[in-house]
């Protein structure tokens, strides 16, 4: 089973503010959060494997841009 990360844990992993994580997800630029519970105040978690896959893809894209430049 994959580990679920809180938005705070994801933010620490990426070096950004937790609100930035949620903004990226809302914009469709980040893996969708898994909502735990109902309502606006429900806790959300992110699949660790999805986050790491996203991060690897971003690093690869950045490296490719650096080669082209």
Order of alpha helices (4+ residues) and beta strands (2+ residues): beta-alpha-alpha-beta-beta-alpha
